[in-house]
């Protein structure tokens, strides 16, 4: 049995700015309502410690393994409940530059295993958690982008410069 969750948000900040927020894992507790803690080496094959708190559910700690990391493009990990095939989840963050500027951020998870049909409530809460995190990531990346962008300098008719 399988199930997929996919939640996407457009962010008015370039992929580099979104990636900087996403990979500043020490700051997750400051802004992330879904992934409350994330630690470990962000490298392919690295093992993470991830504490998630889906809305209305008890927080749980997972120990997934990173399966793919491409700077400013993708971070994916695979987590399992006890043994392979029982309840597995491949979680992905994907960043795609938008043609007009900014980033399309997609958070997804592919669930598989014999317990998937019994996890309906958990999957629903997890989807709400994805939405909450995506919105918080958007807000943080856009706020950082605004504070790091220097004001435009324009020339007035008198020849002086205004900021």
N, C-alpha and C positions, 0 to 999 in steps of 0.2 A: 504494500500500500504506500502511496505517496500523496503529498500535498505541498503546494507552493504558496508562499506569501510574497507579494511584491508591492512595495510602496515607493513612490517617486515624488520628488519635490524639485522645483527650479529655484536656484539660488543666485542672487545678483552679486556674485563674487567669482573670480577665476578659479579653476581647479586647484591651483597652487594654494590659494587661501583656504579653500574648503579642506584640502588635504592636511594643511597645517593644523587646523582645529581637530580633525579626525585622528591624527596621529599624536596629538598632545594628550596622551592617555592619562597622565597624572592629573589633568584638570577635569576629567569626566565628572567627578562628583560635584563640580561647580555648576554644570549646565545640563548634563545628560539625565533625563528622567527615566530612561529605560536601561541603558548599560551604565550602572552606577559605579562600577570599577572595572578597569581593564589594565592588566599588567602582564609583563613578559616581553621577550624580544620580538620585535616586529620584523621577522625574517622568515623566508620560506623554511618550513620544517620546524619552526619555533613553537613552543608550547605556551599557551596563554592561560591566564586566570581571569575569567570573565564573570562578573556578578550582574545578573539581569533581574529586573523587577517589572514584569508585565503588570499593567494597571489592574488592581483588584486581586492580584495573586501574590503569594509569598515569594520573596527574592530567592534565587538559587545561584549557586556558584558552579561554573562549568570549567573544564580544562581542555579546550579544543586545541587542535594543531593547525597552524597556518599552512594552507595549501597553495596560496598564490598571493604575491604582493608585487604590484607594479606602481611605483610612485606616481601620484596624481591621477591614477586610473582605477586601480582595484586592490581591495584587500578581502581575502576569503579565508574562512577557516572551517574545519570539520569537527563537530562535536558528536559524542555518542553517549547514550545512557547505558552504562554497564558494559554491554557487549555489542559488537557490530550486528546490525539487523533488527535490534529491538526498537530503538528510537534514535535515528541518526538525523543530524541537521547540518547542511552545508550553508553557512551564512556568508553573504557577500555585501560589500559596499562597492558601488561602481560610480565613477565620476566621468561625465562626458561633457566636453566643452559645447556650449550652445552657440549656434551660428551668429547670433546677435550679441554675444558676450554672456558671461556667467557660466553656470554649471548646472547640468541635470544630474541630480544625485538619486541613485536607486539603491534601496536596501532590500535585500531579498533573502529568503531561506527556502531551501528545498528539503522537506522532511521525508524520510522514508523509514520503513520498518513495520513490524507487526502491531505495534502500539498506536500507530498513526490514527486509525479509526476511533480510538478511545480518547483522543486528545483534542476534541473539538473546542472545548472551552478555553483550554490553554492556547491553542492556535489563534482563536479570536482575540484573546487578551494580548497575545504577542503582536498581532497586527496593529492593535491600538498603540502598543508600545513603539512599534516602528514609526507610526505617524507622529507620535509625541517627540521621539528623538529626531526625526527628520525636520520637524518644525523648529526644534531647539537648535539644531545644527545650522539651519538656514539663518536664524536670528543671530547666532553668535558669529558666523562667518561674515554676514553682511555688516554687522556692527563693527567688527574688526577691520573690514575693508574700508568703511567710512572713516574710521579714525586714522588709518594708515595712508589714505589718499590725500596728497597735498592739495590745497585749494588752487583752482585755476587762476592763472595770471592773465589779465586782459589789459589791452591798451585803450586808454580813453582818447577822446578827440584832442585834448590838450597835450597829448604826448606823454603824460605821466602814467605810471603803472599802478593798477589796483589789484589787490588780492581778494 
